[in-house]
Amino acid sequence: MTGVSKLHDDEVEIDSAVVERLLAEQFPRWAGLPVRVVERSGTDNVTFRVGDDLAVRLPRTSRNQGQVENDLTWMPRLAPYVSLPIPEPLELGQPADVYPFTWGVYRWLPGAPFTPEAVDGTQAAHELAGFVRTLREVDTTGAPVPDDDPFSRGTPLAPRDEMFREALDELREHFDTERVLAAWEESLAADTWDGTPRWIHGDLMSGNVLVADGKLSAVIDFATARAADPAGDVLPAWWMFEGESRKAYREALEVDDTTWLRARGWALSLVIIAIPYYMGRFPNTLRDGQESVADILTDFTAH
């Protein structure tokens, strides 16, 4: 296939020539516009900016297909209610000889990925909390629900318990396992949520929150959006904020103690379970994981 090279399994590497060909064949009104890759593209999709006003998003593997279709259904329903811009899908592209999966054309959203240095932390915490609050209030009739998968955000912690303990055992030389387990078990004890499912984004980390002119400008990548436990969107407290901004995020969301503990358990387990998986491939995985766990456990120490 011209412009596409095979990686592992069915993953494909896509270049601008593929996007130019797809647009020319399926959406000729946009043919001839300059196409350049967005360097901040994620691990599941690669994004290209087309002209000044468009983005083309292509899944890297077959398992990542379906988001454009979901976006076409749900983004127009969510957009009028949330406090920040979200993706606006314009067209669904079809598989072709140069590319094997469905793909999407979107309106371009300006901004760069969130960094603490680019914003006032407390203000950003209030802005993101405002987005989460407005998202939670949207009617969930017909909304996607979490998969039966322990990695599905907004689900109970208990199905992750065995994986957590096995990963921590592998890392016993690198952590105070007694303290980490005590924090984990405190979260498990709070794992009793039986409330009404609310819309969550599910992946509010720095790459999915855009900033422009010192303020949050958009929230992108709704692949994990679903009706679920609201604790799923408390995770930015650790992923994006610290100190006073973390406190501001919690207060602005009015997070109760048990919801906070469930979210902290998710944050902790995501780090611990990931370290053995990535440690052999990325040299900084252990060091970064130790720093993240220490930060997460500051709350446990204070408690």
Secondary structure, DSSP 8 states (H G I E B T S, - for coil): -TTEEE-STT-EEE-HHHHHHHHHHH-GGGTTS-EEE-TT--SSEEEEEETTTEEEEEESSGGGTTHHHHHHHHHHHHTTTSSS----EEEEE--BTTB-S-EEEEE----EE--GGGS-HHHHHHHHHHHHHHHHTS--TT-----SSTT-TTS-SGGGHHHHHHHHHHTTTTS-HHHHHHHHHHHHHT----S--EEE-S--SGGGEEEETTEEEEE---TT-EEE-GGGGTTHHHHT--HHHHHHHHHHHT--HHHHHHHHHHHHHHHHHHHHHHTTT-TTHHHHHHHHHHHHHHHHHH-
